[in-house]
Each structure stands twice: as structure tokens, then as C-alpha cells.
Amino acid sequence: MNRNTEEDRILLEGMTFFGRHGTLEAERELGQPFVVDVEMRLDLRPAGLSDDLSKTVDYSAVHRLARRIVEGEPVGLTETVAERIAAKVLEEHPAVEAVRVKVRKPHVRLEGTVLAGSAVEIVRRR
């Protein structure tokens, strides 16, 4: 990573989608909201100097990608959802050198208690 890539980043925070992921049958039947944050590290200087969208990452493309995965095929683990989002960001956006993905499940029930939520956060680099 060059110096700009280490410091420059695009943040998409609080993207909320409805998914049917989980290890419990009820999670797959009823579904629940998933809140996704994506941080992409890349050199933003070319886009900033040229005002050219083709020299950066279009936020709407990453939003659509995350939506397809969260609202798509159910999986057991939140970790799998995060991995799939990170892999697709790196695959579809070659300028991105590193990506951080956080996937949250708000209001998680554990042993009769309701937590504010649970989350998985991963970082993947080229």
C-alpha cells in the first residue's frame, strides 16, 4: 500500500438490509435486519484532483453489492456474510487496496436476554 492508500478511505456506514442468515431455524424463517459498514482504503487523490467518478469507487455500486449479499442466499454465520462482501468489493473494485466490513445484528437474544446487538468485523487486503 502506498502512503495515500493507508490514509485515504471511503466509508459507507449504517446500510440496513433484511436477511435470513443465522444458525437457528427461526432466524432463517423470520429474518432480521443486518446493518453493514464498509470502509475501503484506496488512493483518493486522482478522483479528488480530477472530479472524475471513474477514478474512485461509486458508493451506489458497493451499496448494491452489500444488498445482494445480505438479501441473497441465507448462510449460517455473520462471518460468512462479511467475507462475501469483502471478497466482492476487492473483486469488483481493483483500486481498493484494503476493505473493512462490519456486519451487525441488532437486538440479539441470548439465553433470555436481549443484547443491543452482535457484530463481526473483518479486514481483507490485496
N, C-alpha and C positions, 0 to 999 in steps of 0.2 A: 504494500500500500504506500502511495506517496503521501506526503505531509498533508496536502489538501484533503485527501480521501479520509484520513484519520480524523480530521476536524469537521469536515462538511457532512451534513446529513439531511435527509428528508424524513419527516415524522408524520405518520398517519395514526392518529390516536382515537380510541373510542368507537371504532367501527363495530356496530352491533348487528348481528345476524342470528337467525333462528336455525338451530341444528339439532340433530338427533344422535349425538355422539355420547358414548358412555358405556360402562361395563354392566350397568343394571338395566333390566328389561324395561322398567318404567322410563328411564332416560331416553331410550330409543322410541318408545311408544308415544310419550307425551312431548318430547323435545324440550328445548330450553334455549334461552339467549346465550350467545357467546360474544364476548367483547374482545376485539383484536386490535393490538397496536403493532405497527410495523415501523422500524427505523432502518433506513437504508444509508449506507456510507458510500459516497462517491464524490468525485471532484465536481463541484458545482460552479466553478469559475467559468468554464466555457458557456454555460447557459446564462449565467449572470452577466457576462460581458456582451453576449450576442442577443439576449432576449429571445432565444430560439428554443422552443419546446423539444425539438428533436435532439437537443444536446443535454437533456436531463431525463427524468422519469415522469411520465404522465401519471399523476395521482389517481385519476379515474381508472386507469388500467390495473393498478395494484388493488384498488378497491374491488373491482370486478373479479379479479383473481381470488382474493380472500373470500368474497361472497360465494363464488363457485365451489370452493373447497368446504367452507363451513356448511353451506346449504346442500352440499352434494352427498355422496355416498357416506353413510354412517360408519364410524370406526369406534373402537373401544376406548382409546386413550386420547386425552387432550394433547399429549406429546406428539401423537401421530398427526393431528390437525396442524400443530405448529411446524413440524418437519415438512409437511406437504406445502405449506405456504412459503416457507423459507426456500425450499428447493425450486418452486415455480418462480419466485422472484429472481433468484440467481439465473435460472434457465432463460427466462423471458427478457431480462434486462441486463445485458452484458456490461454496462457501465457500472453496475453496482458491485462493489468490492466485498462488502460485508452486509449482512442483514440480521437485525434482531427482531424476533417475533415473540410477542406475549399474547397468550390466549387465556382469557378469564371466564370462569363460570360463576356468575353472581348467585348469591343466596343458596349455597350448597348445604344440604342436610347431611350431618354426620352424627350417628348414634343419638338421635333425638334432639340434636342441637342444630340451629341454623347459623352457619358462618356468613360473614359478609361476602365471602367468595373464596374460590381457589384459583390458582393460576400456574401456568407453565411459561417459562421464558427461556428461549434458546438464542444462540448467536452462531451463525454459519458464515464462513469466509470462502472465497475462491481458493 
